[in-house]
Amino acid sequence: MTASAQGDPELAKGSKGTGRAAAVLTALLSTACGAPFMKLPSAPGAPAQDAADALSQATSACRMVSSITAEVGVAGSIKGQRLRARLIAGLAAPASARLEAFAFSQQVFILAARGNDATLLLPRDGRALEHGQPGEVLEAVTGLPLDASGLRLTLTGCATSGASAASGRQIGDDWRVVSDQAADLYLHRDARTAPWRLVAAVHRDAGRPEWRAEYRDFENGLPQTIRLASTDARRFDLRLALSQVEINVPLEPAAFEVKIPPGTRAITMAELRDSGPLSDAR
């Protein structure tokens, strides 16, 4: 995993692989915001007797992930405004996360969360939010309706839904769809002898437009390219390119803490929701 010299030493590992991340990010930026979603099968299909096996195979690699660190190139839009940024991410089960965001070679924010407690530091503004709810803070920063646990599962291509394989249906030989009230999980294989992959998850959150996660470029069963987009493009449409991925490396508790410098002023959740620190990356 790579990090800027300004990044936290608990997560910084070096600079190897930055070129790959830049190349993938350039490719992502060349794709216009609001590009068509992945084409998913819409036929009703028939009950799938092998849905449990397909779902188990599609999520076997991500279910083994207890921690992940990665450099993440981000391109797309939040609240209709285009942006690009680089994240240094460290996530660990059950619900710990650290995100450091950089734009135009400057650090935009540091977010650390553990359990039900999150701290956000805005170094350039000299402001911080302490003891926030991780899901609320993360959504205010990124637009994504996820907490620390949900972010780890989403970035590793794991099902965040409690969908039961008993609800699975078969659409042709190479598609299985597993559904519940919260999400539709789309499993695909390139051929009958190829492994099943979770290539898309369409989420339904009460009182909000649907949003989906799309997964591509799998390595060792984990996606390297991810699109997270709301059906309402004014909310968020983000393309993520993961590089320098390290799995199941122990992360010290200090990695999920932020030291607030003296003189830092408080920022409220209302103020954070109004602007969002990624506005500096637009």
N, C-alpha and C positions, 0 to 999 in steps of 0.2 A: 504494500500500500504506500502511496506517496502523500506528501504534505508539503505545504509551503513552510519556509523557515519560521513563519509566524504561527504555524499550527501547534497543537498541543503535543509535547514530546511523548505522551502515552500512546499516541496514535501514529506519529510520524515515523516512517520507515526508510525514506529515500526518495529518489526521483525516477527510478527505473519504470518504464512503461508509460510515461506521460505522453510520448509521441503517439501511442496507439489511442489514448483517450482523446487527444486533440484531433486525430484523424476521424474518429467516429463522431465526435461532436460536430466537426465541420460537415460531415454527411447529414447529421440530424438537422443542422441549421439550414441546409439547402432544401429541406422539406418544409413547405409552407405550413404555418399554423392553420389548423382547421382542415388538414388533409383528411381524406376519407379514412374511416376506421377499417381495421382488418375485416375482410369479408367472412362472416360467420354463417353457418347453415341455418336456415329458417324453417325447414320442413319439420313437421311434428315428430317424425320418427316413430320408432317402436320401442317397447321396453327392452332394456339391454341387460342380459343375464351376466355379462362380464363387467358391468360398471364398477363393482367393488375392486376387482383386480386392476382395471384400467386406472382408476383414481389412485390406488395404492402405488402403482408403478410410476405414475406421473408425478407424484409428490414424494417419492422415496428419497431422493437426494436432499430436498429442502427440509424434510423432517429430521434429518441428521444434523442440521445446522443449529448449534447452540450459540454461536457468535459469528459475526462477519465484520470485516473491515474492508473498505473499498474507497477508491477515488471515483467520483461520479460527475461526469459532464452533464450539465442540465441545459436544455434549450426548449423554448416554447413560450407559453403565456400564462399569466395569472391576472384575473379580472380584466381580460382583453388586452393587456399590455405585454408586449414581447419582452423577453429577457434571455440572458444566458449567464451561467454561473458555473462554478466548480465547487463540489462538496467533498469534504473529507468526512467519511461516515464510519462510525463504530456502533454496532448494535449487539446486544446480548440478551439471552433469555433470562428471566421471563419478560421483563419490561424495562430494559435500560437502553438508552440511546445517547449518542453524542454526534452532533452535526456542526461542522465548521464550514461556513460559506465564504467564497471569495469571488469577487467580480472586478475586472479591470485591475488585477494584481493587488487588490486591497481586500482586507478581511471585512466582511459585512456583518456576520453575527456568529456567535457560539451558542448552541443550544445543548443543554445536558438534562437528561431526564432519567429518573429511576423510580419505579413504582408509580405513585400518584403525585410525584413532586417534580417540577421542571423549573429550570432557571435559564433565562435568555439574556445574553449580554450583547449590546450593540457598541462595539469598541469605538467606532468613529463618532457616534453621537454622544458617547459617555453616558449611556442610559442602560437600565437593566430591569427585567421583570423577575421577581423571585417568588418561589412557591406557587407557581401556576399549575393548572391541570395540564398534563402533557398533551392530551388530544386537542385541547383548546389552543395551546400555544403553537403546536405544530401546524394546525389548520390556519391560524392567523399568519404564520410565516410563509407557508407553502400553498395554501388553498386545499391541501389534501385532508379529507376527513378521517385521519388515522391517528392512533396513539403510538407509543414506542413499540409495543408488541406487534401491532398491525403493520407498522412500517417495516419491521424485520421480516415478517411473513411475506409482505408484498414485494420487497426487494429480492427475496430469494425464490419468488415464483411459487409460493405455497398457498394453498386454499385458506383464505381468512374466514370462509363461511363454514357453518356447521352442516353443510349439505350432506344428505344421506345418499349413499350409493344405491339404495333401494329406489330412489327417484330417477335413476339414470335412464337415458334413452339413447337408442342407436340411430344414427343418420348415416346410412351407407356403411362401408367397411371401415372407414378411417376417421369417423367422428363419434364421440360420445359426449353427451351433455348431462351434467348432474346439477340438479336445481333444488332450492328451497325458497322460503319467502325472502331471504336476504340476497341471494346471488344465483347466477347461472354460471357454472364452470364448464368451459369448453376444452375437451381433450382431443388431441389430434395425433395421428401417426402418419409418417410419409409412406409407409408400406406395411404390409401385414407382419413382416419380420422386424420392423423398426419399433423402438420404444414409444409408449404413449407420453405426450407432453401436455402440460397445462399451458395452452397458448393464449387463453383469454379468460377473464372473469368479469362478468357484468354485475355490478353491485347496485342494490336498491336500498337507499337509506331513507327512513321515514321523513317526509316533509322536504326532501331534496330531489333534484334531478338524478337520474341514473348516472353512474360513472363506470368506467371500465379500465382494467389493466390488461395490456397486451404484451406478450413475451416472445422474444426472438433470440437467435444467435446463442444457442445453448452450448455450454462447456461443462463437462462433468455433471450434466443433468441440471445445471443452474443457468438461468438466462443472463446474458450480458447486455442486452438491449431491451428497454422497457418503455412503454408508453402508458401514461396515466392521464386520462382525459374524461371530463364531464360531457354529457350530451348537450349541456348548456356551455358552449365554448367561452362564455364570459366568466365562468368560474375558474377552470384551469385546463390546460392542455400541455403536458410536459413530456419530453423525451429524455430518457436517461441512458447514458452510456457508462457501464461499469468497467473499471480496470483495476489492476493491482489488488485483486480480490484475495483475501486470506480468510480461511474458514476455521472455526473452532480454535483460534488462538486465544489463550486466556487474556482477558482485559481486566486490569486492576480497577478497584472501586474509584480511584482518583480520576480515571478517565471519564467518569460520569458526574464530575463536579466542575463548577466554574468558580474561579476566584474573582470576586467583584473588586475592582480597584477603588481606592479611597476617592471620594468626591463624585462617584457615579450617582446620577439621579435616577429616580424611579420612573418607569413607564407603565401605564395602565393597560389592561387588556383592550379597553375601548380604543385607546390611541393606537395600539398595535394592529387591531383589526382595520382601522381606518387607512393605514398606510401599508403595513407589512414591510419588514426590512429588505425583502427582495426587490422592493421598488428601486433600490440603488443599483440593481443589476439590469435595469431596463434601458 
